[in-house]
Amino acid sequence: MYRPINLAYGKKAYNTDPESGNPFQSANAMPDRLTDGVQIDPATYENLNDIPADDYSALGKLNWIGTESSKKGNIVIDLGQAMNFNEIKLYAKSVRLKYANVWVTEDTTDHAGDWDNVAFTPVEPVHVDEKGEWSYFNADNNGGEDSADSIHTISLGKTYTSRYVRLYVENGSGQNKVNEDGTIRMTGPPRLSELEIYYAPEPPSGMKVEYDGGEEATVSWVASMSEYYQIYDRDERIADEIASSSHTFKDLDPGAVYSLTVKSCSETRIRSNRCCRRQAKP
Ligand SMILES: [Ca+2]
């Protein structure tokens, strides 16, 4: 039985931003906040238009804030050793997060925060817009509530292996403007409360059906990393909580046509794989 765990929990994180934002941003670019297990800041900060410039904790002490200009942030997570992963979850304060990109590297040697000599390679993009190619893109996130909590799942589309995971995030709108009275408008900079990395279950593959007539048929597949499996006939779930990689049906209708799908399941994610169509013999 496999239950996905957050590979980033408790791991060392590094702020790699150019510090081109304001001092408030720099003071809150504390990457340890991304991997401490506290996913959501319970406080709400309703007004981000006039934050006191001399109170760097005015937006709490739970969120990492990006420091690249007004809307961007850059991070490297050190997983300690090369690990497989295919999904990243970002917990954000505000619903403005619009873009993210991810890099990996074959370099597994120690670098202690000095990334100049590490050759990072971008993962294959899964979204494209007029501005570029992205690992995560949400066209709707151009503004919105700054006190809202949001979760952004970056599905990488395949499994990558890397010790260091580099991440770029960008909000869709907002400012870090200094107001005339010295307060700061802080609607622009990305504020993340947690970054999680997962190796989520892959879909099962290689589905086979053994049928020799009558009411019995055995469905089998190549096991994937999964807590359990479900079998569907079109939209109807006809078997659930299957712990192994095969299942025998004992009461099929010999004249019926079944269109079977096996799904790998975990608490956090379900993926499906349409497998085969089987006409039962009379
Ligand atoms: Ca946290």
Residues whose N, C-alpha, C, O or C-beta is under 5 A from the ligand:
A	BS01	CA	R33 L34 T35 D36 G37 V38 Q39 L62 S193 E194
